[in-house]
């Protein structure tokens, strides 16, 4: 698979995970009713939303590490150019 396609797929998956991570964070932060008549968003308990949020956070960190590895040559040459300009 071409490098551009890999970058695109990693970027797209990262975006989807980030948006889902934000949505789960809002659902967790949103006030819920407590007690026997408790309503859970989409039938998922607050505890399970926290687990989903944690898993998505870990997945996003892994995806960002993959993103950095895929762009490492660019990152290294960018910082080399910065150090060259300052002298």
PDB file of N, CA, C and O in Angstrom, chain B, residues numbered from 101:
ATOM      1  N   UNK B 101       0.844  -1.171   0.000  1.00  0.00           N
ATOM      2  CA  UNK B 101       0.000   0.000   0.000  1.00  0.00           C
ATOM      3  C   UNK B 101       0.892   1.238   0.000  1.00  0.00           C
ATOM      4  O   UNK B 101       1.906   1.273   0.698  1.00  0.00           O
ATOM      5  N   UNK B 102       0.523   2.248  -0.775  1.00  0.00           N
ATOM      6  CA  UNK B 102       1.330   3.455  -0.867  1.00  0.00           C
ATOM      7  C   UNK B 102       1.296   4.228   0.446  1.00  0.00           C
ATOM      8  O   UNK B 102       0.318   4.190   1.192  1.00  0.00           O
ATOM      9  N   UNK B 103       2.393   4.926   0.700  1.00  0.00           N
ATOM     10  CA  UNK B 103       2.530   5.692   1.946  1.00  0.00           C
ATOM     11  C   UNK B 103       1.431   6.744   2.088  1.00  0.00           C
ATOM     12  O   UNK B 103       0.917   6.959   3.185  1.00  0.00           O
ATOM     13  N   UNK B 104       1.070   7.400   0.983  1.00  0.00           N
ATOM     14  CA  UNK B 104       0.004   8.407   1.037  1.00  0.00           C
ATOM     15  C   UNK B 104      -1.311   7.788   1.493  1.00  0.00           C
ATOM     16  O   UNK B 104      -2.047   8.399   2.268  1.00  0.00           O
ATOM     17  N   UNK B 105      -1.610   6.596   1.026  1.00  0.00           N
ATOM     18  CA  UNK B 105      -2.854   5.925   1.407  1.00  0.00           C
ATOM     19  C   UNK B 105      -2.825   5.550   2.887  1.00  0.00           C
ATOM     20  O   UNK B 105      -3.833   5.678   3.582  1.00  0.00           O
ATOM     21  N   UNK B 106      -1.660   5.082   3.374  1.00  0.00           N
ATOM     22  CA  UNK B 106      -1.526   4.748   4.792  1.00  0.00           C
ATOM     23  C   UNK B 106      -1.732   6.002   5.640  1.00  0.00           C
ATOM     24  O   UNK B 106      -2.438   5.961   6.647  1.00  0.00           O
ATOM     25  N   UNK B 107      -1.111   7.128   5.232  1.00  0.00           N
ATOM     26  CA  UNK B 107      -1.292   8.392   5.952  1.00  0.00           C
ATOM     27  C   UNK B 107      -2.761   8.804   5.968  1.00  0.00           C
ATOM     28  O   UNK B 107      -3.275   9.250   6.994  1.00  0.00           O
ATOM     29  N   UNK B 108      -3.427   8.654   4.838  1.00  0.00           N
ATOM     30  CA  UNK B 108      -4.843   9.015   4.753  1.00  0.00           C
ATOM     31  C   UNK B 108      -5.692   8.152   5.685  1.00  0.00           C
ATOM     32  O   UNK B 108      -6.555   8.661   6.399  1.00  0.00           O
ATOM     33  N   UNK B 109      -5.441   6.852   5.671  1.00  0.00           N
ATOM     34  CA  UNK B 109      -6.230   5.932   6.512  1.00  0.00           C
ATOM     35  C   UNK B 109      -5.991   6.220   7.994  1.00  0.00           C
ATOM     36  O   UNK B 109      -6.938   6.263   8.779  1.00  0.00           O
ATOM     37  N   UNK B 110      -4.726   6.419   8.375  1.00  0.00           N
ATOM     38  CA  UNK B 110      -4.425   6.733   9.775  1.00  0.00           C
ATOM     39  C   UNK B 110      -5.070   8.053  10.170  1.00  0.00           C
ATOM     40  O   UNK B 110      -5.615   8.166  11.268  1.00  0.00           O
ATOM     41  N   UNK B 111      -5.021   9.048   9.299  1.00  0.00           N
ATOM     42  CA  UNK B 111      -5.644  10.335   9.582  1.00  0.00           C
ATOM     43  C   UNK B 111      -7.150  10.234   9.699  1.00  0.00           C
ATOM     44  O   UNK B 111      -7.742  10.839  10.594  1.00  0.00           O
ATOM     45  N   UNK B 112      -7.780   9.482   8.816  1.00  0.00           N
ATOM     46  CA  UNK B 112      -9.235   9.321   8.846  1.00  0.00           C
ATOM     47  C   UNK B 112      -9.683   8.584  10.109  1.00  0.00           C
ATOM     48  O   UNK B 112     -10.631   9.001  10.775  1.00  0.00           O
ATOM     49  N   UNK B 113      -9.006   7.501  10.431  1.00  0.00           N
ATOM     50  CA  UNK B 113      -9.352   6.750  11.646  1.00  0.00           C
ATOM     51  C   UNK B 113      -9.113   7.613  12.886  1.00  0.00           C
ATOM     52  O   UNK B 113      -9.908   7.585  13.826  1.00  0.00           O
ATOM     53  N   UNK B 114      -8.022   8.376  12.889  1.00  0.00           N
ATOM     54  CA  UNK B 114      -7.744   9.268  14.014  1.00  0.00           C
ATOM     55  C   UNK B 114      -8.851  10.294  14.186  1.00  0.00           C
ATOM     56  O   UNK B 114      -9.277  10.566  15.309  1.00  0.00           O
ATOM     57  N   UNK B 115      -9.317  10.861  13.091  1.00  0.00           N
ATOM     58  CA  UNK B 115     -10.400  11.849  13.143  1.00  0.00           C
ATOM     59  C   UNK B 115     -11.681  11.229  13.698  1.00  0.00           C
ATOM     60  O   UNK B 115     -12.342  11.814  14.555  1.00  0.00           O
ATOM     61  N   UNK B 116     -12.021  10.049  13.206  1.00  0.00           N
ATOM     62  CA  UNK B 116     -13.243   9.373  13.670  1.00  0.00           C
ATOM     63  C   UNK B 116     -13.137   9.044  15.165  1.00  0.00           C
ATOM     64  O   UNK B 116     -14.091   9.244  15.917  1.00  0.00           O
ATOM     65  N   UNK B 117     -11.972   8.540  15.591  1.00  0.00           N
ATOM     66  CA  UNK B 117     -11.781   8.216  17.005  1.00  0.00           C
ATOM     67  C   UNK B 117     -11.847   9.485  17.853  1.00  0.00           C
ATOM     68  O   UNK B 117     -12.446   9.471  18.929  1.00  0.00           O
ATOM     69  N   UNK B 118     -11.243  10.582  17.388  1.00  0.00           N
ATOM     70  CA  UNK B 118     -11.259  11.831  18.139  1.00  0.00           C
ATOM     71  C   UNK B 118     -12.677  12.373  18.293  1.00  0.00           C
ATOM     72  O   UNK B 118     -13.062  12.796  19.383  1.00  0.00           O
ATOM     73  N   UNK B 119     -13.450  12.364  17.223  1.00  0.00           N
ATOM     74  CA  UNK B 119     -14.833  12.847  17.296  1.00  0.00           C
ATOM     75  C   UNK B 119     -15.650  11.969  18.244  1.00  0.00           C
ATOM     76  O   UNK B 119     -16.419  12.485  19.054  1.00  0.00           O
ATOM     77  N   UNK B 120     -15.490  10.663  18.151  1.00  0.00           N
ATOM     78  CA  UNK B 120     -16.200   9.743  19.044  1.00  0.00           C
ATOM     79  C   UNK B 120     -15.742   9.938  20.485  1.00  0.00           C
ATOM     80  O   UNK B 120     -16.554   9.848  21.406  1.00  0.00           O
ATOM     81  N   UNK B 121     -14.465  10.201  20.690  1.00  0.00           N
ATOM     82  CA  UNK B 121     -13.928  10.479  22.018  1.00  0.00           C
ATOM     83  C   UNK B 121     -14.567  11.735  22.601  1.00  0.00           C
ATOM     84  O   UNK B 121     -14.928  11.762  23.777  1.00  0.00           O
ATOM     85  N   UNK B 122     -14.706  12.768  21.784  1.00  0.00           N
ATOM     86  CA  UNK B 122     -15.344  14.003  22.247  1.00  0.00           C
ATOM     87  C   UNK B 122     -16.812  13.770  22.586  1.00  0.00           C
ATOM     88  O   UNK B 122     -17.298  14.273  23.599  1.00  0.00           O
ATOM     89  N   UNK B 123     -17.517  13.021  21.762  1.00  0.00           N
ATOM     90  CA  UNK B 123     -18.932  12.738  22.021  1.00  0.00           C
ATOM     91  C   UNK B 123     -19.091  11.952  23.311  1.00  0.00           C
ATOM     92  O   UNK B 123     -19.970  12.260  24.116  1.00  0.00           O
ATOM     93  N   UNK B 124     -18.254  10.940  23.522  1.00  0.00           N
ATOM     94  CA  UNK B 124     -18.358  10.168  24.761  1.00  0.00           C
ATOM     95  C   UNK B 124     -18.019  11.028  25.972  1.00  0.00           C
ATOM     96  O   UNK B 124     -18.610  10.849  27.037  1.00  0.00           O
ATOM     97  N   UNK B 125     -17.083  11.954  25.828  1.00  0.00           N
ATOM     98  CA  UNK B 125     -16.758  12.872  26.922  1.00  0.00           C
ATOM     99  C   UNK B 125     -17.925  13.776  27.278  1.00  0.00           C
ATOM    100  O   UNK B 125     -18.187  14.027  28.454  1.00  0.00           O
ATOM    101  N   UNK B 126     -18.628  14.267  26.260  1.00  0.00           N
ATOM    102  CA  UNK B 126     -19.808  15.105  26.506  1.00  0.00           C
ATOM    103  C   UNK B 126     -20.898  14.282  27.186  1.00  0.00           C
ATOM    104  O   UNK B 126     -21.547  14.768  28.113  1.00  0.00           O
ATOM    105  N   UNK B 127     -21.106  13.062  26.748  1.00  0.00           N
ATOM    106  CA  UNK B 127     -22.125  12.196  27.359  1.00  0.00           C
ATOM    107  C   UNK B 127     -21.780  11.929  28.820  1.00  0.00           C
ATOM    108  O   UNK B 127     -22.666  11.931  29.674  1.00  0.00           O
ATOM    109  N   UNK B 128     -20.502  11.699  29.116  1.00  0.00           N
ATOM    110  CA  UNK B 128     -20.095  11.460  30.504  1.00  0.00           C
ATOM    111  C   UNK B 128     -20.314  12.717  31.343  1.00  0.00           C
ATOM    112  O   UNK B 128     -20.772  12.628  32.483  1.00  0.00           O
ATOM    113  N   UNK B 129     -19.994  13.878  30.792  1.00  0.00           N
ATOM    114  CA  UNK B 129     -20.110  15.134  31.536  1.00  0.00           C
ATOM    115  C   UNK B 129     -21.556  15.591  31.692  1.00  0.00           C
ATOM    116  O   UNK B 129     -21.875  16.325  32.628  1.00  0.00           O
ATOM    117  N   UNK B 130     -22.427  15.166  30.790  1.00  0.00           N
ATOM    118  CA  UNK B 130     -23.828  15.574  30.831  1.00  0.00           C
ATOM    119  C   UNK B 130     -24.494  15.021  32.085  1.00  0.00           C
ATOM    120  O   UNK B 130     -24.312  13.849  32.412  1.00  0.00           O
ATOM    121  N   UNK B 131     -25.265  15.849  32.795  1.00  0.00           N
ATOM    122  CA  UNK B 131     -25.913  15.337  34.010  1.00  0.00           C
ATOM    123  C   UNK B 131     -26.912  14.221  33.696  1.00  0.00           C
ATOM    124  O   UNK B 131     -27.712  14.332  32.767  1.00  0.00           O
ATOM    125  N   UNK B 132     -26.852  13.155  34.479  1.00  0.00           N
ATOM    126  CA  UNK B 132     -27.778  12.038  34.327  1.00  0.00           C
ATOM    127  C   UNK B 132     -28.658  11.947  35.554  1.00  0.00           C
ATOM    128  O   UNK B 132     -28.276  12.375  36.643  1.00  0.00           O
ATOM    129  N   UNK B 133     -29.836  11.388  35.368  1.00  0.00           N
ATOM    130  CA  UNK B 133     -30.698  11.122  36.518  1.00  0.00           C
ATOM    131  C   UNK B 133     -30.121   9.927  37.282  1.00  0.00           C
ATOM    132  O   UNK B 133     -29.549   9.012  36.689  1.00  0.00           O
ATOM    133  N   UNK B 134     -30.279   9.953  38.578  1.00  0.00           N
ATOM    134  CA  UNK B 134     -29.813   8.831  39.395  1.00  0.00           C
ATOM    135  C   UNK B 134     -31.019   8.200  40.077  1.00  0.00           C
ATOM    136  O   UNK B 134     -31.982   8.886  40.418  1.00  0.00           O
ATOM    137  N   UNK B 135     -30.955   6.924  40.266  1.00  0.00           N
ATOM    138  CA  UNK B 135     -32.035   6.227  40.949  1.00  0.00           C
ATOM    139  C   UNK B 135     -32.639   5.150  40.083  1.00  0.00           C
ATOM    140  O   UNK B 135     -32.088   4.803  39.039  1.00  0.00           O
ATOM    141  N   UNK B 136     -33.792   4.607  40.519  1.00  0.00           N
ATOM    142  CA  UNK B 136     -34.396   3.480  39.804  1.00  0.00           C
ATOM    143  C   UNK B 136     -34.910   3.846  38.411  1.00  0.00           C
ATOM    144  O   UNK B 136     -35.028   2.972  37.552  1.00  0.00           O
ATOM    145  N   UNK B 137     -35.216   5.121  38.176  1.00  0.00           N
ATOM    146  CA  UNK B 137     -35.714   5.545  36.865  1.00  0.00           C
ATOM    147  C   UNK B 137     -34.616   6.188  36.025  1.00  0.00           C
ATOM    148  O   UNK B 137     -34.886   6.995  35.135  1.00  0.00           O
ATOM    149  N   UNK B 138     -33.378   5.817  36.322  1.00  0.00           N
ATOM    150  CA  UNK B 138     -32.231   6.403  35.633  1.00  0.00           C
ATOM    151  C   UNK B 138     -32.311   6.138  34.135  1.00  0.00           C
ATOM    152  O   UNK B 138     -32.577   5.013  33.710  1.00  0.00           O
ATOM    153  N   UNK B 139     -32.079   7.172  33.341  1.00  0.00           N
ATOM    154  CA  UNK B 139     -32.065   7.016  31.883  1.00  0.00           C
ATOM    155  C   UNK B 139     -30.614   7.078  31.414  1.00  0.00           C
ATOM    156  O   UNK B 139     -29.885   8.014  31.742  1.00  0.00           O
ATOM    157  N   UNK B 140     -30.216   6.100  30.666  1.00  0.00           N
ATOM    158  CA  UNK B 140     -28.860   6.043  30.143  1.00  0.00           C
ATOM    159  C   UNK B 140     -28.872   6.383  28.665  1.00  0.00           C
ATOM    160  O   UNK B 140     -29.704   5.871  27.917  1.00  0.00           O
ATOM    161  N   UNK B 141     -27.943   7.257  28.231  1.00  0.00           N
ATOM    162  CA  UNK B 141     -27.870   7.566  26.802  1.00  0.00           C
ATOM    163  C   UNK B 141     -27.625   6.298  25.976  1.00  0.00           C
ATOM    164  O   UNK B 141     -26.664   5.570  26.221  1.00  0.00           O
ATOM    165  N   UNK B 142     -28.470   6.048  25.032  1.00  0.00           N
ATOM    166  CA  UNK B 142     -28.390   4.906  24.123  1.00  0.00           C
ATOM    167  C   UNK B 142     -28.368   3.573  24.872  1.00  0.00           C
ATOM    168  O   UNK B 142     -27.867   2.580  24.346  1.00  0.00           O
ATOM    169  N   UNK B 143     -28.902   3.542  26.091  1.00  0.00           N
ATOM    170  CA  UNK B 143     -28.961   2.296  26.849  1.00  0.00           C
ATOM    171  C   UNK B 143     -27.644   1.845  27.431  1.00  0.00           C
ATOM    172  O   UNK B 143     -27.525   0.700  27.867  1.00  0.00           O
ATOM    173  N   UNK B 144     -26.639   2.727  27.448  1.00  0.00           N
ATOM    174  CA  UNK B 144     -25.312   2.386  27.970  1.00  0.00           C
ATOM    175  C   UNK B 144     -25.120   3.136  29.285  1.00  0.00           C
ATOM    176  O   UNK B 144     -25.351   4.343  29.353  1.00  0.00           O
ATOM    177  N   UNK B 145     -24.701   2.428  30.317  1.00  0.00           N
ATOM    178  CA  UNK B 145     -24.533   3.051  31.630  1.00  0.00           C
ATOM    179  C   UNK B 145     -23.365   4.031  31.620  1.00  0.00           C
ATOM    180  O   UNK B 145     -22.495   3.985  30.750  1.00  0.00           O
ATOM    181  N   UNK B 146     -23.372   4.927  32.621  1.00  0.00           N
ATOM    182  CA  UNK B 146     -22.304   5.915  32.740  1.00  0.00           C
ATOM    183  C   UNK B 146     -20.945   5.218  32.914  1.00  0.00           C
ATOM    184  O   UNK B 146     -19.940   5.674  32.369  1.00  0.00           O
ATOM    185  N   UNK B 147     -20.918   4.132  33.663  1.00  0.00           N
ATOM    186  CA  UNK B 147     -19.673   3.374  33.857  1.00  0.00           C
ATOM    187  C   UNK B 147     -19.162   2.832  32.519  1.00  0.00           C
ATOM    188  O   UNK B 147     -17.968   2.912  32.232  1.00  0.00           O
ATOM    189  N   UNK B 148     -20.050   2.289  31.716  1.00  0.00           N
ATOM    190  CA  UNK B 148     -19.643   1.763  30.413  1.00  0.00           C
ATOM    191  C   UNK B 148     -19.211   2.880  29.470  1.00  0.00           C
ATOM    192  O   UNK B 148     -18.302   2.689  28.662  1.00  0.00           O
ATOM    193  N   UNK B 149     -19.862   4.062  29.566  1.00  0.00           N
ATOM    194  CA  UNK B 149     -19.411   5.202  28.762  1.00  0.00           C
ATOM    195  C   UNK B 149     -17.984   5.585  29.153  1.00  0.00           C
ATOM    196  O   UNK B 149     -17.175   5.935  28.294  1.00  0.00           O
ATOM    197  N   UNK B 150     -17.676   5.517  30.454  1.00  0.00           N
ATOM    198  CA  UNK B 150     -16.315   5.816  30.908  1.00  0.00           C
ATOM    199  C   UNK B 150     -15.318   4.812  30.343  1.00  0.00           C
ATOM    200  O   UNK B 150     -14.210   5.184  29.955  1.00  0.00           O
ATOM    201  N   UNK B 151     -15.712   3.536  30.296  1.00  0.00           N
ATOM    202  CA  UNK B 151     -14.837   2.511  29.707  1.00  0.00           C
ATOM    203  C   UNK B 151     -14.619   2.764  28.217  1.00  0.00           C
ATOM    204  O   UNK B 151     -13.499   2.655  27.718  1.00  0.00           O
ATOM    205  N   UNK B 152     -15.696   3.102  27.515  1.00  0.00           N
ATOM    206  CA  UNK B 152     -15.591   3.419  26.082  1.00  0.00           C
ATOM    207  C   UNK B 152     -14.657   4.601  25.884  1.00  0.00           C
ATOM    208  O   UNK B 152     -13.805   4.588  24.995  1.00  0.00           O
ATOM    209  N   UNK B 153     -14.819   5.630  26.720  1.00  0.00           N
ATOM    210  CA  UNK B 153     -13.997   6.838  26.629  1.00  0.00           C
ATOM    211  C   UNK B 153     -12.517   6.499  26.867  1.00  0.00           C
ATOM    212  O   UNK B 153     -11.640   7.012  26.173  1.00  0.00           O
ATOM    213  N   UNK B 154     -12.252   5.642  27.840  1.00  0.00           N
ATOM    214  CA  UNK B 154     -10.883   5.237  28.143  1.00  0.00           C
ATOM    215  C   UNK B 154     -10.260   4.465  26.976  1.00  0.00           C
ATOM    216  O   UNK B 154      -9.113   4.715  26.605  1.00  0.00           O
ATOM    217  N   UNK B 155     -11.005   3.545  26.409  1.00  0.00           N
ATOM    218  CA  UNK B 155     -10.505   2.756  25.278  1.00  0.00           C
ATOM    219  C   UNK B 155     -10.251   3.648  24.066  1.00  0.00           C
ATOM    220  O   UNK B 155      -9.237   3.503  23.384  1.00  0.00           O
ATOM    221  N   UNK B 156     -11.178   4.573  23.802  1.00  0.00           N
ATOM    222  CA  UNK B 156     -10.988   5.497  22.682  1.00  0.00           C
ATOM    223  C   UNK B 156      -9.773   6.398  22.910  1.00  0.00           C
ATOM    224  O   UNK B 156      -9.037   6.702  21.972  1.00  0.00           O
ATOM    225  N   UNK B 157      -9.568   6.822  24.152  1.00  0.00           N
ATOM    226  CA  UNK B 157      -8.398   7.640  24.469  1.00  0.00           C
ATOM    227  C   UNK B 157      -7.102   6.888  24.219  1.00  0.00           C
ATOM    228  O   UNK B 157      -6.158   7.434  23.648  1.00  0.00           O
ATOM    229  N   UNK B 158      -7.060   5.641  24.645  1.00  0.00           N
ATOM    230  CA  UNK B 158      -5.868   4.818  24.412  1.00  0.00           C
ATOM    231  C   UNK B 158      -5.649   4.593  22.915  1.00  0.00           C
ATOM    232  O   UNK B 158      -4.517   4.651  22.436  1.00  0.00           O
ATOM    233  N   UNK B 159      -6.728   4.337  22.182  1.00  0.00           N
ATOM    234  CA  UNK B 159      -6.620   4.139  20.729  1.00  0.00           C
ATOM    235  C   UNK B 159      -6.109   5.404  20.055  1.00  0.00           C
ATOM    236  O   UNK B 159      -5.302   5.330  19.128  1.00  0.00           O
ATOM    237  N   UNK B 160      -6.571   6.566  20.513  1.00  0.00           N
ATOM    238  CA  UNK B 160      -6.128   7.827  19.920  1.00  0.00           C
ATOM    239  C   UNK B 160      -4.638   8.058  20.179  1.00  0.00           C
ATOM    240  O   UNK B 160      -3.918   8.527  19.298  1.00  0.00           O
ATOM    241  N   UNK B 161      -4.181   7.729  21.384  1.00  0.00           N
ATOM    242  CA  UNK B 161      -2.755   7.869  21.687  1.00  0.00           C
ATOM    243  C   UNK B 161      -1.930   6.965  20.771  1.00  0.00           C
ATOM    244  O   UNK B 161      -0.908   7.398  20.238  1.00  0.00           O
ATOM    245  N   UNK B 162      -2.357   5.726  20.584  1.00  0.00           N
ATOM    246  CA  UNK B 162      -1.642   4.803  19.693  1.00  0.00           C
ATOM    247  C   UNK B 162      -1.631   5.344  18.264  1.00  0.00           C
ATOM    248  O   UNK B 162      -0.605   5.305  17.585  1.00  0.00           O
ATOM    249  N   UNK B 163      -2.779   5.847  17.816  1.00  0.00           N
ATOM    250  CA  UNK B 163      -2.849   6.393  16.456  1.00  0.00           C
ATOM    251  C   UNK B 163      -1.934   7.610  16.295  1.00  0.00           C
ATOM    252  O   UNK B 163      -1.332   7.789  15.237  1.00  0.00           O
ATOM    253  N   UNK B 164      -1.825   8.435  17.315  1.00  0.00           N
ATOM    254  CA  UNK B 164      -0.937   9.596  17.230  1.00  0.00           C
ATOM    255  C   UNK B 164       0.528   9.165  17.214  1.00  0.00           C
ATOM    256  O   UNK B 164       1.349   9.792  16.545  1.00  0.00           O
ATOM    257  N   UNK B 165       0.859   8.103  17.942  1.00  0.00           N
ATOM    258  CA  UNK B 165       2.218   7.575  17.886  1.00  0.00           C
ATOM    259  C   UNK B 165       2.530   7.026  16.491  1.00  0.00           C
ATOM    260  O   UNK B 165       3.627   7.227  15.971  1.00  0.00           O
ATOM    261  N   UNK B 166       1.561   6.333  15.892  1.00  0.00           N
ATOM    262  CA  UNK B 166       1.732   5.840  14.517  1.00  0.00           C
ATOM    263  C   UNK B 166       1.903   7.027  13.567  1.00  0.00           C
ATOM    264  O   UNK B 166       2.745   6.987  12.669  1.00  0.00           O
ATOM    265  N   UNK B 167       1.123   8.062  13.758  1.00  0.00           N
ATOM    266  CA  UNK B 167       1.209   9.270  12.927  1.00  0.00           C
ATOM    267  C   UNK B 167       2.609   9.891  13.031  1.00  0.00           C
ATOM    268  O   UNK B 167       3.192  10.287  12.022  1.00  0.00           O
ATOM    269  N   UNK B 168       3.137   9.972  14.246  1.00  0.00           N
ATOM    270  CA  UNK B 168       4.479  10.532  14.439  1.00  0.00           C
ATOM    271  C   UNK B 168       5.526   9.659  13.758  1.00  0.00           C
ATOM    272  O   UNK B 168       6.442  10.177  13.118  1.00  0.00           O
ATOM    273  N   UNK B 169       5.401   8.351  13.888  1.00  0.00           N
ATOM    274  CA  UNK B 169       6.356   7.434  13.240  1.00  0.00           C
ATOM    275  C   UNK B 169       6.298   7.599  11.717  1.00  0.00           C
ATOM    276  O   UNK B 169       7.336   7.626  11.056  1.00  0.00           O
ATOM    277  N   UNK B 170       5.098   7.708  11.166  1.00  0.00           N
ATOM    278  CA  UNK B 170       4.954   7.860   9.712  1.00  0.00           C
ATOM    279  C   UNK B 170       5.543   9.183   9.217  1.00  0.00           C
ATOM    280  O   UNK B 170       5.973   9.276   8.067  1.00  0.00           O
ATOM    281  N   UNK B 171       5.565  10.198  10.069  1.00  0.00           N
ATOM    282  CA  UNK B 171       6.060  11.512   9.662  1.00  0.00           C
ATOM    283  C   UNK B 171       7.400  11.851  10.298  1.00  0.00           C
ATOM    284  O   UNK B 171       7.796  13.016  10.317  1.00  0.00           O
ATOM    285  N   UNK B 172       8.101  10.852  10.818  1.00  0.00           N
ATOM    286  CA  UNK B 172       9.328  11.116  11.559  1.00  0.00           C
ATOM    287  C   UNK B 172      10.395  11.815  10.711  1.00  0.00           C
ATOM    288  O   UNK B 172      11.071  12.719  11.204  1.00  0.00           O
ATOM    289  N   UNK B 173      10.556  11.418   9.458  1.00  0.00           N
ATOM    290  CA  UNK B 173      11.559  12.064   8.601  1.00  0.00           C
ATOM    291  C   UNK B 173      11.250  13.548   8.437  1.00  0.00           C
ATOM    292  O   UNK B 173      12.158  14.378   8.492  1.00  0.00           O
ATOM    293  N   UNK B 174       9.992  13.887   8.239  1.00  0.00           N
ATOM    294  CA  UNK B 174       9.599  15.285   8.093  1.00  0.00           C
ATOM    295  C   UNK B 174       9.849  16.043   9.397  1.00  0.00           C
ATOM    296  O   UNK B 174      10.364  17.161   9.367  1.00  0.00           O
ATOM    297  N   UNK B 175       9.494  15.456  10.532  1.00  0.00           N
ATOM    298  CA  UNK B 175       9.685  16.101  11.835  1.00  0.00           C
ATOM    299  C   UNK B 175      11.166  16.370  12.078  1.00  0.00           C
ATOM    300  O   UNK B 175      11.549  17.463  12.497  1.00  0.00           O
ATOM    301  N   UNK B 176      12.000  15.352  11.807  1.00  0.00           N
ATOM    302  CA  UNK B 176      13.434  15.503  12.023  1.00  0.00           C
ATOM    303  C   UNK B 176      14.019  16.590  11.117  1.00  0.00           C
ATOM    304  O   UNK B 176      14.800  17.421  11.582  1.00  0.00           O
ATOM    305  N   UNK B 177      13.658  16.595   9.849  1.00  0.00           N
ATOM    306  CA  UNK B 177      14.212  17.607   8.942  1.00  0.00           C
ATOM    307  C   UNK B 177      13.681  19.006   9.275  1.00  0.00           C
ATOM    308  O   UNK B 177      14.388  19.994   9.080  1.00  0.00           O
ATOM    309  N   UNK B 178      12.455  19.097   9.771  1.00  0.00           N
ATOM    310  CA  UNK B 178      11.912  20.399  10.166  1.00  0.00           C
ATOM    311  C   UNK B 178      12.716  20.983  11.323  1.00  0.00           C
ATOM    312  O   UNK B 178      13.083  22.158  11.298  1.00  0.00           O
ATOM    313  N   UNK B 179      12.989  20.162  12.336  1.00  0.00           N
ATOM    314  CA  UNK B 179      13.754  20.662  13.478  1.00  0.00           C
ATOM    315  C   UNK B 179      15.206  20.933  13.110  1.00  0.00           C
ATOM    316  O   UNK B 179      15.826  21.833  13.676  1.00  0.00           O
ATOM    317  N   UNK B 180      15.756  20.169  12.170  1.00  0.00           N
ATOM    318  CA  UNK B 180      17.101  20.473  11.684  1.00  0.00           C
ATOM    319  C   UNK B 180      17.123  21.826  10.993  1.00  0.00           C
ATOM    320  O   UNK B 180      18.060  22.602  11.176  1.00  0.00           O
ATOM    321  N   UNK B 181      16.091  22.115  10.197  1.00  0.00           N
ATOM    322  CA  UNK B 181      16.035  23.414   9.517  1.00  0.00           C
ATOM    323  C   UNK B 181      15.857  24.554  10.529  1.00  0.00           C
ATOM    324  O   UNK B 181      16.374  25.651  10.319  1.00  0.00           O
ATOM    325  N   UNK B 182      15.144  24.306  11.601  1.00  0.00           N
ATOM    326  CA  UNK B 182      14.983  25.337  12.629  1.00  0.00           C
ATOM    327  C   UNK B 182      16.317  25.626  13.308  1.00  0.00           C
ATOM    328  O   UNK B 182      16.658  26.785  13.545  1.00  0.00           O
ATOM    329  N   UNK B 183      17.058  24.595  13.615  1.00  0.00           N
ATOM    330  CA  UNK B 183      18.344  24.790  14.285  1.00  0.00           C
ATOM    331  C   UNK B 183      19.348  25.450  13.342  1.00  0.00           C
ATOM    332  O   UNK B 183      20.223  26.190  13.793  1.00  0.00           O
ATOM    333  N   UNK B 184      19.235  25.195  12.065  1.00  0.00           N
ATOM    334  CA  UNK B 184      20.128  25.814  11.086  1.00  0.00           C
ATOM    335  C   UNK B 184      19.868  27.291  10.906  1.00  0.00           C
ATOM    336  O   UNK B 184      20.805  28.052  10.663  1.00  0.00           O
ATOM    337  N   UNK B 185      18.630  27.715  11.016  1.00  0.00           N
ATOM    338  CA  UNK B 185      18.272  29.129  10.865  1.00  0.00           C
ATOM    339  C   UNK B 185      18.716  29.961  12.056  1.00  0.00           C
ATOM    340  O   UNK B 185      19.043  31.137  11.897  1.00  0.00           O
ATOM    341  N   UNK B 186      18.733  29.378  13.233  1.00  0.00           N
ATOM    342  CA  UNK B 186      19.024  30.161  14.437  1.00  0.00           C
ATOM    343  C   UNK B 186      20.509  30.486  14.571  1.00  0.00           C
ATOM    344  O   UNK B 186      20.869  31.340  15.381  1.00  0.00           O
ATOM    345  N   UNK B 187      21.392  29.826  13.796  1.00  0.00           N
ATOM    346  CA  UNK B 187      22.833  30.058  13.928  1.00  0.00           C
ATOM    347  C   UNK B 187      23.282  31.216  13.090  1.00  0.00           C
ATOM    348  O   UNK B 187      24.466  31.550  13.081  1.00  0.00           O
TER     349      UNK B 187
END
